């Protein structure tokens, strides 16, 4: 790669990227106003698959000669290949349904780059500053991006807004604008894919926790506010995929920090006919579905007490049962159970570092605040120029529309991702993560409210 000149008189913006398998490289185009610069980066595609596939993967290696290599990581198996075709063929033999991250997105995710990001030259390196300026670039070889937005503003604010939103979504998802991803569910899945891929993690392959509330983002209203997410990050920034059940924070008692309420502990019940209104809806539904005995009693109890979720039980004195941690603690406090400590079914998150999920959400929150500050600056400038008519000036400002789109997209991701992680349709739903979110999010009833908005369960 030819290094950027440290004395470059202006910044550059990332315009496009393309994979060239024959030369094992990714070609990136940077631009500034009417100038363009093409850079070539050596690139070998990869995938991160579940670590327990290592035996099968090693058995396949002879079929691929020296075209594929394996690297055993702490939480995944890294598959490296000389080309996309070899990578795809190899992983398909392991699991035909395992999703791969396409080559250009791999390249952008590894570097933390995105369409429209600003780059500066420092010590002969490309230094990415992120989406911190309105991209001053030529668009489609016809005119500037600014003139393109101005043309759309002539047709209406909605047209220009949709265009700017598509550019910002491309940046946030590490895809190119031409790839156009419009479905909210797909957007959230791609964003989570990027978070895990950047950390070298395989997609979660956990067993289902049984009958559960099925969450899914179907409305822009079913989200948490940015302030609620920021409040969560103050307490739950360690909640994530690679920080789950870390080896450095193994609990030594039920009072250990980082324990998730959804973890199970064994308890000896000290009362006959005991019914427990569990704090974990998914556990309660699973128990009700799997335990045929006592089903009628649970239905009657729920009807009598106006419960929308069946209780857990009935239990007899001296019986031992595995219960969610918080349920067991509550029963022990009431003198109705004796908790038998075991870490075998407990879940915890690392108390010594932030998770990649927490860091990524924090980065979105910072970008949201940056966009808001730039909007307020432009509003103040417009008031100075136009007084009470400042709104008419902002309505035709491409830059103001850009900051509005950046703020809106960040807000959509911040508010929607935490709901999306509850979705039983997502490849990234991890029960322990869901339980931690329900425990730490400011509005504890909102997950249940979302589920009921999508259709109540009857029993």
C-alpha positions in Angstrom: 0.0 0.0 0.0 1.3 3.5 -0.8 1.2 5.5 2.4 -0.8 8.7 2.6 1.4 11.8 2.6 1.8 13.2 6.1 1.7 16.6 4.6 -1.6 16.2 2.8 -3.3 19.6 2.6 -6.7 18.1 3.2 -8.5 15.1 4.6 -9.9 12.2 2.6 -13.2 10.4 2.7 -13.8 6.7 2.1 -15.9 6.3 -1.1 -15.8 2.6 -2.0 -14.1 -0.7 -1.6 -13.9 -3.8 -3.8 -12.4 -7.3 -3.3 -10.0 -8.6 -6.0 -9.4 -12.3 -5.4 -6.9 -12.8 -8.2 -4.5 -10.4 -6.4 -5.6 -11.2 -2.9 -6.4 -7.6 -2.1 -9.1 -5.0 -1.4 -9.0 -1.9 -3.5 -10.2 1.2 -1.6 -11.1 4.5 -3.2 -10.7 7.7 -1.1 -12.0 11.1 -2.3 -12.0 14.8 -1.5 -14.1 17.1 -3.6 -13.0 16.4 -7.2 -9.9 14.4 -6.3 -9.7 10.6 -5.9 -7.0 8.3 -4.6 -6.9 4.5 -5.0 -5.1 2.3 -2.4 -4.6 -1.5 -2.5 -4.5 -3.5 0.7 -3.4 -7.2 1.0 -6.4 -9.2 2.2 -7.2 -12.9 3.1 -10.8 -13.7 4.0 -11.6 -15.5 7.3 -14.4 -16.9 9.4 -14.7 -17.5 13.1 -16.6 -20.7 13.9 -17.4 -22.6 17.1 -14.3 -24.0 18.7 -15.7 -27.5 19.1 -15.6 -27.8 15.3 -11.8 -28.1 15.5 -11.7 -31.9 15.1 -13.9 -31.9 12.0 -12.0 -28.9 10.6 -8.6 -30.6 10.9 -10.0 -33.7 9.2 -11.0 -31.5 6.2 -7.7 -29.7 5.9 -6.0 -32.3 3.5 -8.8 -31.7 1.0 -7.8 -28.0 0.8 -4.0 -28.4 0.5 -2.5 -25.1 1.6 -5.5 -23.0 0.7 -7.0 -23.0 4.2 -5.4 -22.6 7.6 -6.7 -22.9 11.2 -6.0 -20.9 14.3 -7.4 -22.1 17.6 -8.5 -19.1 19.7 -9.8 -18.9 23.2 -13.5 -18.8 22.2 -13.5 -19.7 18.6 -11.7 -21.4 15.7 -10.4 -19.0 13.1 -10.5 -20.3 9.5 -8.2 -18.4 7.1 -8.2 -18.9 3.4 -6.4 -17.7 0.3 -9.7 -16.7 -1.3 -13.4 -16.3 -0.7 -14.2 -19.3 -2.7 -11.9 -21.6 -0.6 -13.3 -20.1 2.6 -16.9 -20.6 1.5 -16.3 -24.2 0.4 -14.5 -25.1 3.6 -17.1 -23.6 6.0 -19.9 -25.1 4.0 -18.5 -28.5 4.6 -18.5 -27.8 8.3 -22.0 -26.4 8.4 -23.9 -25.5 5.2 -26.0 -22.9 7.1 -23.3 -21.1 8.9 -23.4 -17.4 7.8 -20.3 -15.8 6.6 -19.3 -12.1 6.6 -18.7 -11.0 3.0 -15.1 -9.9 2.1 -15.5 -6.1 1.9 -17.4 -6.0 5.1 -14.7 -8.2 6.8 -12.1 -5.7 5.6 -14.0 -2.7 6.9 -15.0 -4.2 10.2 -11.4 -5.3 11.0 -10.2 -1.7 10.5 -13.2 0.0 11.9 -13.8 1.9 8.7 -17.0 2.9 7.0 -18.4 4.7 4.0 -17.9 8.4 4.3 -15.4 8.2 7.2 -12.8 11.0 7.3 -9.1 10.1 7.1 -6.1 12.1 7.9 -2.4 11.4 7.4 -0.2 10.8 10.5 3.2 9.2 10.3 2.5 7.9 6.8 -0.6 6.0 7.9 -4.3 6.2 7.1 -5.9 7.3 10.3 -9.6 7.0 10.4 -11.5 9.7 12.3 -15.0 8.3 11.7 -18.1 9.9 10.4 -17.3 13.3 11.9 -17.9 15.6 8.9 -20.3 15.9 6.0 -18.3 14.1 3.2 -17.0 16.6 0.8 -16.8 14.3 -2.2 -17.7 13.9 -5.8 -20.9 11.8 -6.1 -21.4 9.3 -9.0 -18.9 11.3 -11.1 -21.6 13.9 -11.8 -21.4 16.4 -9.0 -20.7 16.8 -5.3 -22.6 14.9 -2.6 -23.8 18.3 -1.4 -25.3 19.2 -4.9 -26.9 15.7 -5.0 -28.6 16.4 -1.7 -29.6 19.9 -2.8 -31.3 18.3 -5.9 -33.2 15.9 -3.7 -34.2 18.8 -1.3 -35.8 20.4 -4.4 -38.1 17.4 -4.5 -38.8 17.4 -0.8 -37.2 17.0 2.6 -38.4 13.3 2.7 -36.5 12.3 -0.4 -33.3 14.0 0.8 -33.7 12.5 4.3 -34.2 9.0 3.0 -31.0 9.4 0.8 -28.9 10.7 3.8 -30.2 7.9 6.1 -29.2 5.3 3.5 -25.6 6.7 3.5 -25.4 6.7 7.3 -26.8 3.2 7.6 -24.2 2.0 5.1 -21.5 3.5 7.3 -22.9 2.0 10.6 -23.3 -1.4 9.0 -19.9 -1.4 7.2 -21.5 -1.9 3.8 -21.5 0.3 0.7 -24.5 2.5 -0.1 -25.2 0.4 -3.2 -25.8 -2.6 -1.0 -28.9 -0.9 0.5 -30.1 -2.8 3.7 -33.7 -1.7 4.5 -35.2 -4.3 6.9 -34.7 -3.3 10.6 -34.2 -7.0 11.6 -31.5 -7.5 9.0 -29.8 -4.2 10.0 -29.6 -5.3 13.6 -28.3 -8.7 12.7 -25.6 -7.2 10.5 -24.6 -4.8 13.2 -24.2 -7.6 15.8 -22.3 -9.7 13.3 -19.8 -6.9 12.9 -19.4 -6.6 16.7 -18.7 -10.3 17.1 -16.5 -10.5 14.0 -14.3 -7.7 15.2 -13.6 -9.6 18.4 -13.0 -12.9 16.6 -16.1 -14.6 18.0 -18.3 -17.3 16.5 -22.0 -16.8 16.2 -23.8 -17.9 19.3 -24.9 -21.5 19.0 -26.8 -22.0 22.3 -29.6 -24.4 23.0 -33.0 -22.8 23.2 -34.3 -22.2 26.7 -37.6 -23.6 25.8 -41.0 -21.9 25.6 -40.4 -18.2 25.8 -41.7 -14.8 24.9 -40.8 -14.2 21.3 -39.5 -10.6 20.9 -39.0 -8.9 17.6 -38.7 -5.3 16.5 -41.8 -4.5 14.4 -42.3 -0.9 15.3 -40.0 2.1 15.9 -41.9 2.7 19.1 -40.7 -0.6 20.7 -37.3 0.7 21.8 -35.5 2.2 24.7 -34.5 5.8 24.7 -30.9 6.9 24.4 -30.9 8.1 28.0 -32.1 4.7 29.2 -29.4 2.9 27.2 -26.8 5.3 28.6 -28.0 4.5 32.1 -27.7 0.8 31.3 -24.1 1.3 30.1 -23.2 3.0 33.4 -23.9 -0.3 35.1 -23.9 -3.0 32.5 -21.1 -2.2 30.1 -19.5 -5.6 30.8 -22.6 -7.5 29.5 -21.7 -9.1 26.2 -20.7 -12.2 24.4 -17.0 -12.6 25.1 -17.3 -11.5 28.8 -19.9 -14.2 29.6 -18.6 -16.7 32.1 -15.0 -15.4 32.0 -12.3 -17.5 33.7 -11.1 -14.6 35.8 -14.3 -13.9 37.7 -15.6 -17.4 38.6 -18.1 -16.8 41.5 -17.1 -18.2 44.9 -20.5 -17.5 46.6 -24.0 -16.3 45.8 -22.8 -12.8 46.8 -20.1 -12.6 44.1 -20.3 -9.6 41.8 -21.5 -10.0 38.2 -23.9 -12.9 38.7 -26.9 -12.8 36.4 -30.4 -13.4 37.9 -31.1 -16.0 35.2 -28.5 -18.4 36.5 -29.8 -21.5 38.2 -29.0 -22.6 41.7 -30.2 -25.7 43.6 -32.5 -25.0 46.5 -34.1 -27.2 49.1 -37.7 -26.1 49.6 -38.9 -25.8 53.2 -42.7 -25.6 52.8 -45.4 -27.8 51.3 -47.5 -26.8 48.3 -45.2 -23.9 47.6 -45.8 -21.8 44.4 -43.2 -19.4 43.1 -44.0 -16.4 41.0 -40.7 -16.4 39.1 -38.8 -13.2 38.1 -37.8 -15.0 34.9 -40.8 -15.4 32.5 -38.9 -17.7 30.1 -38.0 -20.0 33.0 -41.6 -20.1 34.2 -43.0 -20.9 30.7 -40.3 -23.6 30.3 -41.2 -25.2 33.7 -44.9 -25.1 32.9 -44.3 -26.7 29.5 -42.0 -29.5 30.7 -43.6 -30.4 34.0 -46.9 -32.0 33.3 -47.7 -32.7 37.0 -49.2 -29.7 38.8 -50.2 -28.0 35.5 -53.8 -27.6 36.6 -52.8 -26.2 40.0 -50.5 -23.7 38.3 -53.4 -22.5 36.0 -55.7 -22.2 38.9 -53.1 -20.2 41.0 -52.4 -17.9 38.0 -56.1 -17.3 37.5 -56.7 -16.7 41.2 -53.9 -14.1 41.5 -54.4 -12.5 38.1 -51.0 -13.6 36.8 -50.2 -13.6 33.0 -47.3 -16.0 33.5 -47.7 -19.4 35.3 -46.0 -19.9 38.6 -43.3 -22.4 39.3 -44.3 -25.4 41.5 -46.0 -26.8 43.4 -43.2 -28.0 45.6 -43.2 -30.2 48.7 -41.1 -29.8 51.9 -37.6 -31.2 51.5 -37.8 -31.3 47.7 -34.8 -30.0 45.8 -35.2 -28.0 42.6 -33.1 -25.8 40.3 -34.4 -22.2 40.4 -33.3 -18.8 39.0 -30.8 -17.2 41.3 -33.1 -14.3 42.3 -36.0 -16.6 42.9 -33.9 -18.7 45.2 -32.6 -15.7 47.1 -36.1 -14.4 47.6 -37.3 -17.7 49.0 -34.3 -18.0 51.2 -34.9 -14.6 52.6 -38.5 -15.6 53.4 -37.3 -18.7 55.2 -39.0 -20.9 52.5 -35.8 -22.4 51.0 -32.2 -23.2 51.7 -29.9 -22.4 48.8 -27.2 -25.0 47.9 -24.3 -23.1 46.2 -23.0 -24.5 42.9 -21.4 -22.5 40.1 -22.3 -25.2 37.5 -25.5 -23.5 36.3 -24.6 -19.9 37.1 -23.8 -17.1 34.7 -21.7 -14.1 35.2 -20.0 -11.3 33.3 -16.4 -10.1 33.6 -16.0 -7.3 36.2 -12.6 -6.3 34.9 -13.4 -5.1 31.4 -16.1 -3.7 29.2 -17.6 -6.0 26.6 -17.4 -5.4 22.8 -21.1 -4.9 22.9 -20.8 -2.3 25.6 -18.0 -0.5 23.8 -19.9 -0.5 20.5 -23.0 0.9 22.1 -20.9 3.5 23.9 -19.4 4.6 20.5 -22.9 5.0 19.1 -23.9 7.1 22.1 -20.8 9.3 21.6 -21.7 9.7 17.9 -25.3 10.6 18.7 -24.1 13.3 21.0 -21.6 14.6 18.4 -24.4 14.8 15.8 -26.6 16.7 18.2 -23.9 19.2 19.0 -23.4 19.9 15.3 -27.1 20.3 14.8 -27.3 22.8 17.7 -24.3 24.7 16.3 -26.0 25.1 12.9 -29.3 26.1 14.5 -27.5 28.8 16.5 -25.9 30.1 13.3 -29.2 30.0 11.4 -30.9 32.1 14.2 -28.1 34.7 13.9 -28.7 35.0 10.1 -32.5 34.6 9.8 -33.9 35.2 13.3 -37.3 33.6 13.8 -37.2 32.3 10.2 -34.2 30.2 10.9 -36.1 27.0 10.2 -36.4 27.8 6.5 -32.6 28.0 6.3 -32.1 24.6 8.0 -34.7 22.9 5.8 -32.5 23.4 2.8 -29.2 22.7 4.4 -27.6 19.4 3.3 -25.2 19.5 6.3 -28.1 19.9 8.8 -29.9 17.0 7.2 -26.8 14.9 7.4 -26.4 15.5 11.1 -30.0 14.7 11.6 -29.7 11.4 9.7 -26.6 10.5 11.8 -28.4 11.2 15.0 -31.5 9.3 13.9 -29.6 6.2 12.8 -27.5 6.1 16.0 -30.7 6.4 18.0 -32.4 3.6 16.1 -29.5 1.3 16.8 -29.1 2.3 20.4 -32.8 1.9 21.2 -33.4 -1.2 19.0 -30.4 -3.5 19.6 -31.3 -4.2 23.2 -34.8 -5.2 22.2 -33.5 -7.1 19.2 -31.3 -9.2 21.5 -34.5 -10.6 23.0 -35.7 -11.9 19.7 -35.9 -15.7 19.4 -35.4 -15.3 15.7 -32.0 -13.6 16.1 -28.8 -15.6 15.7 -27.4 -13.6 18.6 -30.0 -14.3 21.3 -28.1 -15.6 24.4 -30.4 -16.3 27.4 -27.8 -15.1 29.9 -27.4 -11.8 28.0 -31.2 -11.4 27.8 -31.5 -12.0 31.6 -28.8 -9.5 32.3 -30.6 -6.9 30.1 -33.9 -7.5 31.9 -32.1 -7.1 35.2 -30.1 -3.9 34.4 -32.3 -1.9 32.0 -34.0 1.1 33.7 -37.5 0.1 32.8 -37.8 -3.6 33.8 -41.4 -4.0 32.6 -40.7 -2.8 29.1 -39.4 -6.2 27.7 -42.7 -7.8 28.9 -44.7 -4.9 27.5 -43.0 -5.4 24.1 -43.8 -9.1 24.1 -47.4 -8.4 24.9 -47.7 -5.8 22.3 -46.7 -8.5 19.8 -49.3 -10.9 21.1 -50.1 -12.2 24.6 -49.6 -15.9 25.4 -52.5 -17.8 26.8 -52.3 -20.9 29.0 
